[in-house]
Amino acid sequence: MLQAIHNELTSYVNNLIANGTLNADNVDDWHFHAFNEDYYITGHHQAEQWLDDYDLSVWDVIKEVQDYEQDKFGEPQTGVNPESMVNMYVYILGEQIIQEIKQEKDL
């Protein structure tokens, strides 16, 4: 994972902790609340811009998402459009971020 994306997502999760969205009462559901309850990026143009900002290949992101879904669900499920792909990619990266933050906070 690019360090800049890692920093962005870590900051996003820390902001959710600071505003109380993520707390000790829902610690088991942090990943859901942070990366599945709502889209991280809304709109195809914004998703394309996010990919450009981080110099990510759309093909690499599609492969990452499809490989993840094949492993977890037995088949790819996410629609191949910028918004869906970026949000699923962030969902995948978010698993690692949440685990790191929980370990850091000893949760």
N, C-alpha and C positions, 0 to 999 in steps of 0.2 A: 504494500500500500504506500502510495506517495506520502511523504511526511506532511505536505501541505493539506492533503485530504484528511489525514489522521488528526492534524491539529484542528481543522474545521469541525470535524465530527465530535472530537473530544470537547471542544468549546461548546458546541450545541448541546451535548449531554450535560455538561456542567451547568449551563444556563437553565436547563430543565430541572436540575437538582436545586439550584439557587431559588427558582421561582416556585418550588414545591410540587411541581408536576411529578417528579420522581422523588420518592421519599422512602423511609424505612418501612412504611406500611405496605408499599407495593413493590418492594425490591425484586421479587420474583418475576414481576411483569415489566421491568424497566425496558427491555428490548422491544416489547410490544408497544408500550406507550411512546417510546422515542422514535421508532422506525416503522411501525406498522399501523398505528392508529390513524395517521394522516400522512399525506405525501410530504416528503422532505422538499422536493422540487415540484412546483406546479406549472404545467404548460410545456408544450413541446419546444418552443423557442428557448425558454429558460433552461430546459434540460440540455439542449444542444449547446447553449452558451456555457453551462457548467462543464460539459465534456471538453469544450474548447479551452476554457480557463485552466483546466488541469492537463491539457494536451493529451487527453485520453482517446484512444482509438475506439470508435463505436463498435468495431468488430471484436476487439479484445473484451469490451464490456459485455457484448452479447454472448461471447463464448464463456466468460466467467459466470454469467447468470445461468445460461443453459446447462453448464457442467454442474453447478450447484443444485439446480432443480432436478437434474437427472439423478444425482446422488441422493438427494433428500426425498424426492417425490416419485421417482421412477420415470419421469418425462418432463420436458420443458413445459412451463405453464404460462409464463409472462408473455404478453403481446409484444411483438417487435415494433416498438415505437419509442421515441426518445424519452418521453416522460416515464413510461412503465419501466424501461430498462434502467434508467438512472436511479429510480426509486428502489428497484430491486437490488441493484448494485450497492446502494447505500445501506439497504437492509442487511445485506451480507457483510459488508464492512462493519456495520454497527454491532454485530455479534461480538467481534473482537474488541471493539471500543468499550462496550458495556462490561465485558469480562475484565479488562484492564482496570477500569474505574472501580469495579467492585473489589478487586484484589487490592488496589491502592487504598481503598477505604475500609478494607478488612470486613467486607459484608458477605 
